[in-house]
């Protein structure tokens, strides 16, 4: 049974989950690259670029509930659900972008 959480805590958690997945994954991946003889900072940047979409998926729950809520909002006229889901996705995108910015600052990579 899934408990419904209030919107504001879910909004904040979405941001920080995406941030944590991206930064944590890149740091641990960089450590693994160091252990295997690869350049750790370059690999951290590459890992962060690859993890960005997965950070978004993890932050919104990794299920189809978001898409179901969007569908219900569009086809049953519940626009409040559409707006909430859009804001949660926007929050997760902001967290992933912040994480990417941290990794860029740390590694001094200037990729596009």
N, C-alpha and C positions, 0 to 999 in steps of 0.2 A: 504494500500500500504506500503510495507516494503522498507526502505531505506538501501542501501548497505553502510556499514561502511568500512573504510580502515582497512587493516589487522593489523597493529601495535596497534591501539587503541583497536580493538577487542581482540587481544592477551593479552594486559594488563588488560582489563576489565574482561576477562574470569578468569584470575588468582584471581583478587580481589573479584569477585562475589562468587567464590567457597570458598575463605577464609572467606568472610563475612557470608555466609550462615552457614558454619560449626561453626565458633566461636560464632556468634550471636545466633544460635539455641541452642548451648550447654549452653551458659550463661543464656538465658531465661528459658531453660528447668531446669537448676540447681536452678534458683530462684523458679520455680514452685515446684521442689522437696523439697526445703526448706519449702515452705508454707504448703506442705502436710505431713511434718514430715519425709521425706526420707533423707538419707545422700547426701547433695548437690554435693560435689566434686566427689563422686563415680558415681552419676547419670549423672553429666556433662560428664564424660569420656564415659559412656555408650551411652549417647545421641550423642556425637561426633562420636563414632564408627558407630552408626546407620545412621547418617546424611551424611556420607562421599559420598555415591553414589548419594544422592539427591543433594548435593552440585555440583557434576559434571554435573548432568542433568540440574540444574538451570543455570549453567555457560555456557553451550553450547546452551542454548535457550529453552530446554525442548520440542523441536519439532523434526520432522523427517527431517528437512532441512539438518542437518549434514549427515544423512544417504543418502539422495538424492544426495548431492554433492559428497559423496564417490562413490555412484553407477555411477554417470555421469563420474567421473574420471576414474573408472575402465573400464566401457563399452564403453565410447566414447573417450577414450584416453586423457582426460584432467588431466594429472598428477599434474598440479599446484593446482587444487582444492583438490586433495587427500592430498597433502603435507600440504596445509593450514589447512584443517580440522584436520589432525593428530596433527599439532602444537597447534591448539586451544584446543584439548582434552588434550594434554600434559601440556599446561598451566593451565587448570582447575584442572588437577590431582596434579600439583605442589602447587596450592593454597589450595586444600583440605588437602594435606599432611602437608603444613606449618601450617594450622589451627589445625590439629591433634597434631602436635608437640607443639604448644602453649598450647593446652588443657592438654597435658601430663605434660608439665612443670608446669602449674598452679595447677593441681590436684595431682601431684607426683604419678600418676598411672604408672605402668610398664607393661601394657598388651602387648601381642604379636602383 
